[in-house]
Amino acid sequence: MKSIDNLREYALTAASVNATTRAVLAGYIDEIEREVEELRDRDYRNGREDAEGAVEFADRLKASATNRADVTLFGVDYTPLPVGADGMPIHVGDVMDEGKVAKVVITDEHWEPSVYVYKLPNVQHEYFCNEVAHHHAPTVEDVLREFADAWAEWKDGAAMMNPVETFAAKLRLVGDE
């Protein structure tokens, strides 16, 4: 350390310091350097142990998330949310194809997890989580694909209704009101 080097230089070269004082100061300076080195070594070891512990913690957490397993963090138990038919976790308030989620029921391995979905303002229906998927508003591409399939069926004679009339209500031109 520069401050210790400066102190050593002063103690060993100052004209006002006698030989006995120089020897005592040199001993103290050596002792300070040893203590500083011990502190550095201890901090390095502790920092390394902390880093190794953090890596182990992160690995355990990652494995729990990957395996969708229960995990305890800092004394708090966490359980993964069940997933829907689309593979996405289901939260209370999510909008599913069947309605809005009112309650998620997490069970043990003997029963399938389920959700209660609002069908009407005060009516709920229970579904197994693997039976429901999150609602996604159809895109223009989705509607056009559905239209193309319906058009092909109509042209083949499999469908009775003209798909243009059916799908016209689903599509509107931007800027036209």
Secondary structure, DSSP 8 states (H G I E B T S, - for coil): -HHHHHHHHHHHH-TTS-HHHHHHHHHHHHHHHHHHHHHHHHHHHHHHHHHHHHHHHHHHHHHHHHHT--EEETTEEE----B-TTS-B--TT-EETTEEEEEEE---TTS--EEEEEEETTEEEEEEGGG--B-----HHHHHHHHHHHHHHHHTTS-SS-HHHHHHTT---TT--
